[in-house]
Amino acid sequence: MTNATLTETLGFQAEVKQLLKLMIHSLYSHREIFLRELISNASDACDKLRFASLADPALLSDGGELDIRIDFDSKARTLTVSDSGIGMTRDEAVQHLGTIAKSGTAEFFSRLTGDDQKDSQLIGQFGVGFYSSFIVADRVEVVSRKAGEPASAGVRWSSDGSGEFTVESVERPERGTSVVLHLKEDAAEFADAFRLRQLVRTYSDHIAFPVLMRPDGGQGDYDRANQAQALWTRQKQDLNDEEYKEFYRHISHDPGEPLAWSHNRVEGRREYTTLLYIPSSAPFELYNRDAPRGLKLYVRRVFILDDAEQFLPLYLRFVKGVVDSSDLPLNVSRELLQQDREVEAIKAAVTRRVLDMLAQMADNEPDKYRTFWKEFGAVLKEGLAEDPANRDRIAKLLRFASTFAEGDAQEQSLDEYLLRMKPGQKHVYYVVADSLEAARGSPQLEQLRAHGIEALLLTDRVDEWMVGYLGEYEGKGLKDAAKGSLDLDEVVPEGERKAAELSASTLEPLWQRVAATLGERVAGVRASQRLSESPACLVREEHDLGPQLRRLLEAAGQKLPPSRAWLELNPSHPLVRRLDELADGEEFDDLAVLLQEQAVLAEGGPLPDPAAFVRRVNRLVGTAAARTPADE
């Protein structure tokens, strides 16, 4: 290769240019986070080399111990963060430092608020941590060599953040990476030993590799600036809350604080340590079931996998943390993890520990649990289908909006519902709708409300699917108020029931006339057990799909067999009484169809022909307006 081909200048990806502009001109609060990100990247590089060396020990032969070094020159205003980790090839330097994942970048920009302090805390969460160097530096150089490559395979990457970067091939005797920051005039504080040691202790004390610095003045032998001991291996009594919180930020790249954590060591037949965290806010990819997830896996404190999903079920994908096993082999792979009985046993124990942590939070810290439920409740519901062994545990953690309480919050538990059940009530009633307003206004709840019976209001996309798996709770069946019979015989007084039955029987001919008019629009027409204020509602058979779930499945491209609902009419409503007075003809047909369409709209369904609906309304209104007192 000639010298002409050893150096080239390339342009940044468009998203990187936008990001660099933000870093250089906008984010000034908490500028010191750049050091946290660089040390975290260096730690990851050391972890990767340690793991790669399990298969190829020769990778460690061309350098010293795995460590991170911080050097500075206060006169030249330079700061260098070096690691003896895996390093990069020339192509990797171009790929990793010149482009970033578009999905993460787009989400990063969408989360920006305009508040410098809040925006600076997003750095790292979306894989853009390296670029935080430009907050404090007007030029950045990266010199690296991939472990196992010859000294001539080194690469130097440099940029002033203006839109281009230069890469050139260089000699680098040692493996690993050095990031050299040429500090801005107003960032000279970061070339000071005291300030740097303070930042290392604040943000990186838990890093498992030594972070080494020279004494004041940058001369002399290196000494250790952090404890360099894996936090989860330390005794709980030796750790304070702030250390746990900072470690959470390190492994999760979440700037916030965790809601709760659990640190446990298991000894006996199996030996392993877990440190598990419940975040306080949902990550942007929470509902992407294919996104990377899982715990960091270590075997005897040797890093193995960054996202070992085999230790948690999918519905607990929001949990962050570490599992360190003394029993698994160092050469374990993802494929072996999927078939290992020890892993299954650890997974079962970790799952129970997470659910116990949530149960304790729900009982002892209800405000925190409300925060958890708002962020992760919809995902936890998936566990009813995915984890039958823990269905009862999960059911106790569920929270719902209900007719018992005003407001939008999902705060009512099933245990609380059972305590409020009426004498003789056999079921836990619920209604499914597209919104809380639609659920509260559902005509199917009118008789329940009239008799003081509570109903759960289900509005999450997963809800109808969820209750199908739950089925019952503490011996009480869950019943959709819009399906089948309400089964209120032991709640409604006998006299009221008999009066309703008599009123309905006198209108039996009307039900037949309306059914003949509506034809294939409905499965049939009958008197309603549910209505007390509205004239009509739609009711499906016990095991039919509800309209909300049906619309979701159809939108996903699934072909479903046709389904028709029953039209239930309220015998005591004036519109139904008026309908009974009308002779067969256009006005009868219009009113009968209008009642059915009204019921479709009440449950959030679409009308097949909105224009025809408007014409019917206009005809009926016109007829009523033209009617004189003599016509009545």
C-alpha positions in Angstrom: 0.0 0.0 0.0 1.4 3.4 -0.9 1.5 6.5 1.3 -1.1 8.1 -0.8 -3.6 5.5 0.2 -2.7 5.5 3.9 -4.5 8.8 4.6 -8.0 9.7 3.6 -10.5 12.3 4.6 -14.2 11.3 4.8 -17.4 13.0 5.6 -19.5 12.1 8.6 -22.9 10.5 8.2 -25.6 13.2 8.2 -27.0 12.2 11.6 -23.5 12.5 13.1 -23.1 16.0 11.7 -26.4 17.0 13.4 -25.2 15.4 16.6 -21.8 17.1 16.6 -23.5 20.5 16.0 -25.6 19.8 19.1 -22.6 18.7 21.2 -20.5 21.7 20.2 -23.0 24.5 20.4 -25.8 23.5 22.7 -25.0 21.1 25.6 -23.1 22.9 28.4 -24.7 21.5 31.6 -22.9 18.7 33.3 -20.1 18.7 30.7 -18.1 16.2 32.8 -20.2 13.3 31.6 -17.9 13.0 28.6 -15.3 11.3 31.0 -17.9 8.8 32.2 -18.7 7.9 28.6 -15.1 7.5 27.6 -14.2 5.3 30.6 -17.3 3.3 30.0 -16.3 2.7 26.4 -12.8 1.7 27.6 -14.2 -0.7 30.1 -16.4 -2.3 27.4 -13.2 -2.7 25.2 -11.4 -4.5 28.0 -14.4 -6.7 28.7 -14.6 -7.7 25.0 -10.9 -8.6 24.9 -11.1 -10.7 28.0 -14.0 -12.6 26.5 -12.3 -13.0 23.1 -9.1 -14.3 24.8 -11.0 -17.3 26.2 -11.1 -18.7 22.7 -7.7 -17.2 21.7 -5.4 -16.7 24.6 -2.7 -15.3 22.3 -4.7 -12.0 22.0 -3.4 -11.1 25.5 0.2 -11.9 24.7 1.0 -8.5 23.0 0.4 -6.2 25.9 0.1 -5.9 29.7 -2.8 -6.2 32.1 -6.2 -5.0 31.1 -6.5 -1.5 32.5 -7.6 2.1 31.7 -5.2 5.0 31.9 -5.8 8.7 32.1 -3.0 11.2 31.2 -3.1 14.9 30.9 -1.0 17.9 30.1 -2.3 21.1 31.7 0.1 23.3 29.6 -0.9 21.8 26.3 -4.5 21.4 27.5 -4.7 17.7 26.4 -6.5 14.8 28.1 -5.9 11.2 27.0 -8.0 8.2 28.0 -6.3 4.9 27.0 -7.3 1.3 27.3 -5.5 -2.0 26.7 -8.7 -3.6 25.4 -9.8 -5.1 22.1 -8.9 -2.1 19.9 -10.1 -1.3 16.3 -9.0 -1.9 12.8 -9.0 0.9 10.2 -12.4 -0.2 8.9 -13.9 -0.4 12.3 -12.7 3.1 13.2 -14.4 4.5 10.1 -17.6 2.5 10.9 -17.8 3.1 14.6 -16.6 6.7 14.7 -18.1 8.0 11.5 -21.6 6.5 11.6 -24.1 5.7 14.3 -27.3 3.6 14.3 -30.0 5.7 12.7 -32.8 4.3 14.9 -31.0 5.3 18.1 -30.0 8.7 16.7 -33.5 9.5 15.6 -34.9 8.6 19.0 -32.1 10.6 20.7 -33.1 13.8 18.8 -36.8 13.1 19.5 -36.2 13.1 23.2 -34.4 16.5 23.3 -36.2 19.1 25.3 -34.1 22.2 24.9 -33.1 22.0 28.5 -29.3 21.7 28.5 -29.1 19.8 31.8 -31.8 17.2 30.8 -30.5 16.8 27.2 -26.9 16.2 28.4 -28.2 13.3 30.5 -29.5 11.5 27.4 -25.9 11.0 26.1 -24.9 7.4 26.4 -28.5 6.1 26.5 -28.6 6.0 22.7 -25.0 4.9 21.8 -23.7 8.5 21.1 -21.4 8.7 24.2 -18.1 9.1 22.2 -19.3 12.3 20.6 -19.7 13.9 24.0 -16.0 14.5 23.7 -16.7 17.5 21.5 -18.5 19.2 24.4 -15.1 20.0 25.9 -12.7 19.5 23.0 -12.2 21.4 19.8 -10.2 18.5 18.3 -10.3 14.7 19.1 -7.8 12.1 18.0 -8.3 8.3 18.4 -5.2 6.0 17.9 -6.0 2.3 18.0 -4.7 -1.2 17.1 -6.8 -4.3 17.1 -5.6 -7.1 19.5 -3.8 -9.8 17.5 -2.9 -7.5 14.6 0.7 -6.4 13.8 2.0 -3.1 15.0 1.7 -1.7 11.5 -2.0 -2.2 11.5 -2.6 0.8 13.8 -5.0 3.6 12.8 -5.3 7.3 13.7 -8.7 8.9 13.5 -9.0 12.7 14.0 -11.6 15.4 13.6 -12.5 18.9 14.7 -16.2 18.1 14.6 -16.7 20.3 11.5 -18.2 17.6 9.3 -15.2 15.6 8.2 -12.7 13.2 9.7 -9.3 11.9 8.7 -8.0 8.3 9.0 -4.5 7.2 8.5 -2.5 4.1 9.0 0.1 4.3 11.8 2.5 2.2 13.8 1.2 1.3 17.2 3.2 -1.1 19.3 0.6 -1.7 21.9 -2.9 -3.0 21.4 -6.0 -1.0 22.5 -7.2 2.5 22.0 -6.2 6.0 23.1 -8.6 8.9 22.8 -6.8 12.3 22.9 -8.9 15.4 23.6 -7.5 18.8 22.7 -9.5 20.8 25.3 -11.2 24.1 24.7 -10.0 27.1 26.6 -13.0 27.0 28.9 -12.5 23.3 29.6 -9.0 23.5 31.1 -10.4 22.2 34.4 -10.3 18.7 32.8 -6.5 18.8 32.7 -6.3 18.9 36.4 -5.4 15.8 38.6 -7.7 16.7 41.5 -10.7 17.3 39.2 -10.1 14.2 37.2 -9.8 11.9 40.3 -13.0 13.4 41.7 -14.9 12.6 38.5 -13.5 9.1 38.4 -14.6 8.5 42.0 -18.1 10.0 41.2 -18.9 8.2 38.0 -16.5 5.3 37.5 -15.5 4.0 40.9 -17.4 0.7 40.2 -15.6 0.0 36.9 -14.2 -3.5 37.2 -10.8 -2.6 35.6 -8.2 -0.3 37.2 -8.4 3.3 36.2 -4.8 4.5 36.6 -3.5 8.1 36.9 -0.2 9.7 37.7 0.2 12.0 40.7 -0.4 15.7 40.5 1.5 17.2 37.6 1.2 14.1 35.5 4.6 12.8 36.4 5.7 9.6 38.2 4.2 6.2 38.6 0.6 5.4 37.9 -1.7 4.7 40.9 -5.3 3.5 41.0 -8.0 6.2 41.0 -11.0 3.8 41.4 -11.7 0.7 43.6 -11.6 -1.5 40.4 -13.7 -4.1 42.1 -16.9 -5.5 40.6 -19.6 -3.9 42.7 -21.7 -7.0 42.8 -18.9 -9.0 44.4 -18.8 -6.6 47.4 -20.8 -7.1 50.6 -24.1 -5.3 50.7 -23.3 -3.7 54.0 -20.2 -2.1 52.5 -22.2 -0.4 49.7 -24.3 2.7 50.0 -27.3 3.8 47.9 -25.4 6.2 45.8 -22.9 3.5 44.7 -25.8 1.2 43.7 -27.4 4.1 41.7 -24.2 5.0 39.9 -23.6 1.4 38.9 -27.1 1.3 37.5 -26.4 4.3 35.4 -23.2 2.6 34.2 -24.8 -0.6 33.0 -28.1 0.9 31.8 -27.0 4.2 30.3 -30.1 5.6 31.9 -29.5 9.0 33.5 -32.3 8.5 36.0 -32.4 6.6 39.3 -33.7 3.1 39.6 -37.0 2.5 41.5 -35.6 -0.5 43.3 -32.8 -3.0 43.3 -32.0 -6.4 44.7 -28.5 -7.7 45.4 -28.3 -11.4 46.4 -25.7 -14.2 46.5 -27.0 -17.8 46.2 -24.8 -20.6 47.6 -25.4 -24.3 47.8 -26.2 -26.5 44.9 -25.8 -23.5 42.6 -23.6 -20.5 43.2 -24.3 -17.2 41.6 -24.7 -13.5 42.4 -27.4 -11.3 41.0 -27.8 -7.5 41.1 -31.2 -6.6 39.6 -32.6 -3.1 39.0 -36.1 -1.9 38.2 -35.8 1.3 36.1 -37.9 4.4 36.8 -38.6 5.1 33.1 -39.2 3.0 30.1 -36.5 2.8 27.4 -37.5 3.9 23.9 -37.4 0.3 22.5 -39.5 -1.2 25.3 -42.3 -2.4 22.9 -39.9 -3.8 20.3 -39.8 -7.4 21.4 -36.8 -8.0 19.1 -34.6 -5.3 20.7 -31.5 -6.3 22.6 -32.4 -7.1 26.2 -31.2 -9.2 29.2 -28.7 -9.1 32.0 -25.0 -8.8 31.7 -23.5 -12.3 32.2 -20.3 -12.9 34.0 -18.7 -16.3 34.8 -16.5 -16.1 37.9 -16.2 -12.3 37.3 -15.2 -12.8 33.6 -17.5 -10.9 31.2 -19.3 -13.2 28.8 -22.4 -11.5 27.3 -23.8 -8.0 27.4 -27.4 -9.0 26.8 -28.0 -12.5 28.1 -31.8 -12.7 27.5 -31.9 -16.3 28.7 -32.0 -15.3 32.3 -35.3 -13.4 32.2 -38.6 -14.0 30.5 -39.6 -11.6 27.7 -42.2 -9.8 29.8 -39.5 -8.7 32.2 -37.3 -7.3 29.5 -37.2 -3.9 31.2 -35.1 -5.3 34.1 -31.4 -4.3 34.1 -28.6 -5.9 36.0 -25.8 -8.5 36.3 -25.7 -12.3 36.9 -22.4 -13.8 37.9 -22.3 -17.6 37.9 -19.6 -19.8 39.4 -20.9 -22.9 37.7 -21.2 -22.1 34.0 -18.2 -22.8 31.7 -16.2 -19.8 30.5 -16.7 -20.8 26.9 -20.5 -20.8 27.2 -22.4 -19.5 24.1 -25.9 -18.2 23.5 -26.8 -21.6 22.0 -25.6 -23.5 25.0 -27.4 -21.1 27.4 -30.7 -21.9 25.6 -30.2 -25.6 26.4 -28.6 -25.5 29.9 -30.7 -26.7 32.8 -28.6 -24.6 35.2 -29.6 -21.5 33.3 -33.3 -22.5 33.4 -33.0 -22.9 37.2 -31.3 -19.5 37.6 -33.9 -17.9 35.3 -36.8 -19.3 37.4 -35.1 -17.9 40.6 -34.3 -14.5 39.1 -37.9 -14.2 37.8 -39.3 -14.9 41.2 -36.9 -12.4 42.8 -38.1 -9.7 40.4 -41.7 -10.4 41.0 -41.1 -10.4 44.8 -39.3 -7.1 44.5 -42.4 -5.7 42.7 -44.7 -7.1 45.3 -42.8 -5.5 48.1 -42.8 -2.2 46.2 -46.6 -2.4 45.7 -47.2 -3.2 49.4 -44.6 -0.8 51.0 -44.0 2.0 48.5 -47.3 2.5 46.6 -46.1 5.8 45.0 -43.1 4.1 43.5 -45.3 1.2 42.3 -47.6 3.7 40.6 -44.6 5.0 38.7 -43.6 1.5 37.8 -47.1 0.6 36.6 -47.4 3.7 34.4 -44.1 2.9 32.7 -44.2 -0.9 32.5 -47.6 -2.2 33.4 -48.7 -3.0 29.8 -45.5 -5.2 29.4 -46.0 -7.0 32.7 -49.4 -8.1 31.5 -47.7 -10.2 28.8 -46.5 -12.5 31.6 -50.0 -14.0 32.1 -49.6 -15.7 28.8 -45.8 -16.2 28.8 -45.3 -17.5 32.4 -48.1 -19.8 33.6 -46.1 -20.9 36.6 -46.1 -17.3 38.0 -49.6 -16.3 36.8 -50.9 -15.9 40.4 -47.9 -13.7 41.4 -48.4 -11.5 38.3 -52.2 -11.3 38.8 -51.6 -9.7 42.3 -49.4 -7.1 40.7 -52.0 -6.0 38.1 -53.6 -2.5 38.4 -56.7 -1.2 36.6 -58.8 1.8 36.2 -62.4 1.1 37.4 -65.8 2.6 37.9 -64.9 2.7 41.6 -62.6 5.7 41.2 -62.6 8.8 39.1 -59.6 9.7 37.0 -57.4 8.1 34.5 -54.9 6.3 36.8 -54.7 2.5 36.8 -54.5 2.0 40.6 -57.1 -0.6 41.5 -55.9 -4.2 42.3 -57.9 -7.3 41.9 -57.6 -7.9 45.7 -59.2 -4.5 46.3 -62.0 -5.3 43.8 -62.8 -8.5 45.7 -63.2 -6.7 48.9 -65.8 -4.3 47.3 -67.9 -7.1 45.7 -71.6 -7.1 46.4 -73.3 -9.9 48.3 -74.3 -12.6 45.7 -71.9 -11.2 43.0 -70.3 -14.1 41.2 -67.9 -12.4 38.8 -65.3 -9.7 38.4 -66.8 -7.5 35.7 -64.9 -5.5 33.1 -65.4 -3.7 29.8 -62.9 -3.3 27.0 -62.8 0.0 25.0 -60.4 2.1 23.0 -60.2 4.9 25.5 -61.1 5.4 29.2 -63.9 7.9 28.2 -65.4 5.3 26.0 -65.2 2.6 28.7 -66.8 4.8 31.3 -69.6 5.7 28.9 -70.2 2.2 27.8 -73.9 1.4 27.8 -73.2 -2.2 28.8 -72.3 -0.9 32.3 -75.6 0.8 33.0 -77.2 -1.9 35.0 -74.0 -2.7 36.9 -73.7 1.0 37.8 -77.3 1.1 38.8 -76.8 -1.7 41.4 -73.4 -0.4 42.7 -71.3 -3.1 41.0 -67.8 -2.1 40.1 -66.4 -2.8 36.6 -62.7 -2.7 35.5 -62.1 -0.4 32.6 -59.6 -2.0 30.2 -58.1 0.2 27.5 -54.6 -1.2 26.8 -54.2 -3.0 23.5 -53.1 -6.1 25.3 -56.0 -6.2 27.8 -58.6 -8.4 26.0 -55.9 -10.9 25.2 -54.6 -10.7 28.8 -58.0 -11.5 30.5 -58.4 -14.4 28.2 -55.3 -16.0 29.8 -56.1 -14.9 33.4 -59.7 -16.3 33.3 -60.4 -16.1 37.0 -58.9 -14.7 40.2 -59.3 -16.2 43.7 -62.2 -18.4 42.4 -64.1 -15.5 40.8 -64.4 -15.6 37.0 -63.6 -12.5 35.0 -66.6 -11.5 32.9 -66.9 -9.1 30.0 -69.9 -6.9 30.5 -70.4 -6.8 26.7 -70.7 -10.6 26.3 -73.2 -13.3 27.2 -75.4 -13.0 30.2 -74.5 -10.7 33.1 -75.6 -13.3 35.6 -77.0 -10.8 38.2 -79.9 -13.0 39.5 -78.5 -13.0 43.0 -77.8 -9.3 43.0 -80.9 -7.8 41.4 -84.1 -8.0 43.7 -86.6 -10.7 42.5 -89.4 -8.1 42.1 -87.3 -6.0 39.8 -86.3 -9.0 37.7 -89.8 -10.2 37.3 -91.0 -6.7 36.3 -88.3 -6.5 33.6 -89.1 -9.9 32.3 -92.8 -9.0 32.0 -92.0 -5.8 30.2 -89.7 -7.6 27.8 -92.2 -10.3 27.0 -94.9 -7.8 25.9 -92.4 -6.6 23.2 -91.5 -10.0 21.8 -93.2 -9.2 18.5 -91.2 -6.0 18.2 -87.9 -7.9 18.5 -88.9 -10.1 15.6 -89.9 -7.1 13.5 -86.6 -5.3 14.2 -84.6 -8.5 13.5 -86.4 -8.9 10.1 -85.5 -5.3 9.2 -81.8 -5.6 10.2 -81.3 -9.0 8.6 -77.6 -9.9 8.4 -76.5 -6.8 10.4 -77.1 -8.7 13.7 -77.2 -12.2 15.1 -80.6 -11.4 16.6 -82.6 -8.9 18.7 -83.7 -9.3 22.3 -84.5 -7.4 25.5 -81.5 -6.1 27.4 -80.4 -7.0 30.9 -77.8 -4.3 30.8 -79.5 -1.1 29.8 -81.1 1.4 32.1 -80.5 4.7 30.3 -79.5 4.0 26.6 -81.9 2.5 24.1 -79.6 -0.1 22.5 -76.3 -1.9 22.8 -74.4 -4.7 21.1 -73.7 -7.9 22.9 -71.5 -10.8 21.7 -71.5 -14.5 22.6 -69.4 -15.5 25.5 -66.3 -16.7 23.5 -66.5 -14.3 20.5 -63.7 -11.9 19.9 -64.4 -8.4 21.1 -64.5 -5.5 18.6 -61.3 -3.9 19.8 -59.2 -7.1 19.5 -60.9 -8.0 16.2 -59.9 -4.6 14.8 -56.3 -5.0 16.0 -56.0 -8.5 14.4 -57.5 -7.3 11.1 -55.2 -4.3 11.1 -52.3 -6.8 11.5 -53.4 -8.6 8.4 -55.2 -11.6 9.9 -58.2 -13.0 8.2 -61.0 -13.7 10.7 -64.4 -15.4 10.2 -67.4 -13.1 10.0 -69.0 -12.3 13.4 -72.3 -10.8 14.2 -73.4 -9.3 17.5 -76.9 -9.4 19.2 -78.7 -6.1 19.4 -80.2 -5.6 22.8 -83.0 -3.0 23.2 -84.1 -1.3 26.4 -87.9 -2.0 26.7 -88.4 1.1 28.9 -86.7 3.6 26.7 -88.9 6.1 24.9 -87.3 5.4 21.5 -88.0 1.7 21.8 -91.6 2.4 22.8 -91.9 4.8 19.9 -90.5 2.1 17.6 -93.2 -0.3 18.8 -95.9 2.2 17.9 -94.8 2.6 14.3 -96.2 0.5 11.5 -93.9 -1.2 9.1 -92.5 1.2 6.7 -89.6 3.7 6.0 -89.8 5.4 9.4 -89.8 2.1 11.3 -86.9 0.8 9.2 -84.9 4.1 9.6 -85.3 4.1 13.4 -84.5 0.4 13.8 -81.3 0.7 11.7 -80.4 4.0 13.5 -80.6 2.2 16.9 -78.3 -0.5 15.6 -75.8 2.1 14.2 -76.0 4.0 17.4 -74.9 0.9 19.3 -72.0 0.4 16.9 -70.8 3.9 17.5 -71.1 3.5 21.3 -68.6 0.7 21.2 -66.2 2.6 19.0 -66.9 0.7 15.8 -67.0 2.2 12.3 -70.2 2.5 10.2 -70.1 0.8 6.8 -71.9 3.7 5.2 -71.7 7.0 7.2 -73.5 8.9 4.4 -76.5 6.6 4.7 -76.4 7.1 8.5 -76.6 10.9 8.0 -79.5 10.6 5.6 -81.4 8.4 8.1 -80.8 10.9 10.9 -82.0 13.8 8.7 -85.1 12.0 7.6 -86.1 11.1 11.2 -85.3 14.6 12.4 -87.3 16.1 9.5 -90.2 13.8 10.3 -90.2 14.7 13.9 -90.0 18.5 13.2 -92.9 18.3 10.7 -95.1 16.4 13.1 -97.9 18.6 14.5 -99.6 18.1 17.8 -102.6 16.6 16.0 -100.3 13.9 14.6 -99.2 12.8 18.0 
